[in-house]
Amino acid sequence: MPPAPLTAFCDGCPLKICSVHGCAEERLRDMGLREGAQVEVIQNSDKLIVRLAGCRIGLRRDVAAEIYATPMEA
Amino acid sequence: MRVALCGNPNVGKTTLFNQLTGLRQRVANFPGVTVERKAGTLAGAPHVEVIDLPGTYSLTPRSVDERIAYEVLVGRLEEEPDVVVCVLDAGNLERNLYVVTQVIDLGLPVIVALNMMDVAEENGLAVDASALEKDLGVPVVPITASRGEGIDELKGCILNPPEPAQVYRWQLMDAVDAKIPALIKQLAEEAPHVKPMHLRMEVLRALAEEETLDAWRLEAPEFVNCIVVLQEEFAKRGVAWRHAEVSGRYAWIGPIAQRVSHRFRGPATLSDRIDAVFTHRVAGPLCFLLILVCVFEAVFSWAIPAMDLIEAGVAALAGGVRSVLPAGWVTDLLTDGIITGVGNVVVFLPQILLLFFFLGIMEDSGYMARSAFIMDRLMKRVGLSGGSVLPLLSSYACAIPGIMAARTLDSERDRLITIMVAPLMSCSARLPVYTLFIAAFLPTGKLLGVFGYQGLAMFSMYMMGTIMAFVAAAILKRVVFKGPESYFVMELPPYRRPRLRQLFWRIYQRSRVFAVRAGKIILGCSIVLWFLASFPRTETSPEATQIEEQAIQERNREYAAAQALTPGTDLAVAADSVALTDSTLAHALDLTARADAKYAAALDSANIVRQSTQIRGSAIGYLGCILEPVMQPLGFDWKISAGLVSAFAAREVIISTLGIIYSVGDAEGGVALRDALKADRYPDGRPVFTPLVAMSLLVFFVFALQCMSTLAIARRETNTWRWPIVMWFYMTALAYLASLLVYQGGQLLGLS
């Protein structure tokens, strides 16, 4: 399956990040949202919450739309 | 010996700092910037200084806080630390390790304090500290800072610091790595002051971050050139230079983190369940609104007893000083100028303390991050981000802590815009002014039998300011601070129970900073204002003298009448005797007592008339008269204009100024002043104050920037007078235009 933006995944989906773009990309990488990181979408509504390792990160929708990921095998 | 604490935000760094120093701390600012520098001595080892650095995700700085952390570590702001304690959240090892690798690469001795072992364990995560120690090559001490576990071991480690670990144990991608030595050589030539040990880090930072690169433009132009050329070359070849460092570091620490942490159960979901409500699309904003209403209700109603007490205390102090010192202008300056002036500010301290308390609970519990998160969508519409929510909320208490809170914003542009609009949020200093005029000029009835007109008016004052702040932000963003869209990313820490001890400590620290800073400015202004209101001296006031003379005559007449009733006895003597059995005598004494009381009252009013004459002839009265033609279109006469001049330094001063002008003494928004305002007439018989004039004045207060302290703090936070001056002019213009609109529009509509 080709990478899709985080906004395309439903809650509870375990994902692997493929690429990070946009004006927040450096900040996102600092915070650990980088290529290869494993995340889980906790909430996907007018904004997104993703779980990364032990922490939760809140993202504005347009920021999340520039993070591409693929689902991980269960 | 100096120890620096460093680490990501929300990892318990400050808790550890408090544990290590046992609250023996000093809070100051780092030189030249307004980032707090918290330092203290190690408990049991007074020769060791501990510094709490601002939380940082990396040493490639994206905010002022992060820049400061870096500059302290490389010894640019002050002597570099002898040992760095990196505080890590055990539950989030990988990301926390990132900054550790950067500190190690600076060649500093590093100790890792692995914090929140308890929370990690609750969440089903175990971290093998000794394996981590082996992999990183630096000592690792597991601690639980909130319970004080592991602190002694950490102290022991600090007192016997390790040698610096091996630097750069991670691999930079080959294409980039090949170019680094040439860049290091170039930078070393142009900037010989950079320590050889830090050269590589400087090169990596300049390569990855525009602002850091820009900073070298003057000092090392050739170096900057090389980098720009290299970046173009990389772009052509498709080399991902921008995140070369990040990828390299994570390639090292990712596997380490995975190796040493063992997940034995699915992650806990209590915070997730709470978040399901608090960040819900609909329920989230509703909860936020409800919490806000409760907080403001509490701030305004709980503070009242304390504020009354302070007011009484200040009045008593002024009275006490007046009775001890000889009468004269020095005493006047001390009591009317300094004590009353400073008292005017101190009186708001209870509200500010309470607001700090609630904001502190919101911050410590983890809710503040959520409120920023859910408000982000709304804030984005006006061009700001969720990060501005906290500064703007704080500004309801006082713009000073609000402006200071804007420091945490990533984007410098968002920070400036937030500072520029924060004073439009109605602060507590406007409250007494709102109260006075609303109570005096608005009907007490209820709309639809539910909402009182006066309460609605008060609410609309707050709404007007808030909406205008959003409008101003949107305009500033489009016209003045143009540029790319800002972004919003925020960590949502797990919900935690706030620790009261720490909460109170922080409230104390913050309010002390506020009281000292604002106090100094208000002290100065109070003195200047007092002089303006007291000079030139108007020594004679025929009106007052006449009142006094009449009073003396009247008293003499009444005394004579009483004396006539009892020809045989000297009343002045009889008053002290105990034989009051004679009813005629008692009646006569009663008459003289009444005459005395009347006389005292007359003297008081003569005094007030004298003050009033004084103020009319003083510099402030003169200014009021000069301003009158300008203010007339807003419906303001010279008295209101004079009040506005005096309110320049601090809004609430207008009440005492009007009190003096209207000769009702120092009635703080009291009934006497209200009645005097209503009774005042122009020479042609028109009332000076109509409900329309009151509305116009209220609107003026909503928008005008009448606060020296705000200007001073904005100057400090922006490091230039430019923005405070712009702020003052745009807000004053806004206030004038809005008042003009209200008054002229109201008159056109036939209102009065």
Contacts between the chains, C-beta under 8 A, distances in Angstrom:
chain1	res1	chain2	res2	distance
A	22	B	487	7.0
A	23	B	484	5.8
A	23	B	485	6.8
A	23	B	486	7.9
A	23	B	487	5.3
A	24	B	487	3.7
A	24	B	488	7.9
A	24	B	489	5.4
A	25	B	242	8.0
A	25	B	243	7.7
A	26	B	60	7.6
A	26	B	62	7.1
A	26	B	208	7.2
A	26	B	209	7.4
A	26	B	242	7.3
A	26	B	243	7.5
A	27	B	57	7.9
A	27	B	62	6.0
A	27	B	410	6.7
A	27	B	487	7.1
A	27	B	489	5.6
A	28	B	489	6.1
A	29	B	243	5.7
A	29	B	246	4.5
A	30	B	57	4.2
A	30	B	58	4.4
A	30	B	60	7.2
A	30	B	62	7.3
A	30	B	98	7.3
A	30	B	246	7.4
A	31	B	57	5.7
A	31	B	95	6.4
A	31	B	489	6.6
A	31	B	491	6.7
A	32	B	92	7.8
A	32	B	94	6.1
A	32	B	95	3.5
A	32	B	98	7.4
A	33	B	489	8.0
A	34	B	243	7.2
A	34	B	246	6.0
A	34	B	247	7.3
A	34	B	250	6.1
A	35	B	243	7.9
A	35	B	247	7.1
A	36	B	250	7.5
A	36	B	254	7.4
A	42	B	272	6.0
A	42	B	275	7.4
A	43	B	275	7.1
A	43	B	276	7.5
A	43	B	279	6.4
A	45	B	280	7.6
A	45	B	281	4.7
A	46	B	281	5.4
A	46	B	377	5.9
A	47	B	279	7.6
A	47	B	373	6.6
A	47	B	374	7.8
A	47	B	376	6.6
A	47	B	377	6.9
A	49	B	275	6.7
A	49	B	279	6.6
A	49	B	492	6.5
A	51	B	267	7.1
A	52	B	92	7.8
A	52	B	95	7.3
A	53	B	91	7.5
A	53	B	92	4.9
A	53	B	93	6.9
A	53	B	94	5.4
A	53	B	95	6.6
A	53	B	257	7.7
A	54	B	89	7.2
A	54	B	91	3.3
A	54	B	92	4.2
A	54	B	93	7.9
A	54	B	120	6.8
A	54	B	123	6.2
A	54	B	125	6.4
A	54	B	267	7.0
A	55	B	89	7.6
A	55	B	91	7.1
A	55	B	92	4.6
A	55	B	95	7.4
A	55	B	491	5.9
A	55	B	492	7.7
A	55	B	493	7.4
A	55	B	494	8.0
A	56	B	271	7.1
A	56	B	272	7.7
A	56	B	275	7.3
A	56	B	491	7.1
A	56	B	492	4.2
A	56	B	493	7.9
A	56	B	494	7.7
A	57	B	489	6.6
A	57	B	490	7.1
A	57	B	491	5.5
A	57	B	492	6.8
A	58	B	279	7.5
A	58	B	369	7.3
A	58	B	370	7.9
A	58	B	373	4.3
A	58	B	488	7.9
A	58	B	489	7.3
A	58	B	490	4.8
A	58	B	491	7.5
A	58	B	492	5.0
A	59	B	488	7.5
A	59	B	489	5.7
A	60	B	376	5.8
A	60	B	377	7.9
A	60	B	380	7.0
A	60	B	385	7.6
A	60	B	386	8.0
A	60	B	487	6.5
A	60	B	488	4.1
A	60	B	489	7.3
A	62	B	485	7.8
A	62	B	487	7.8
A	63	B	487	5.2
A	63	B	488	6.6
A	63	B	489	5.8
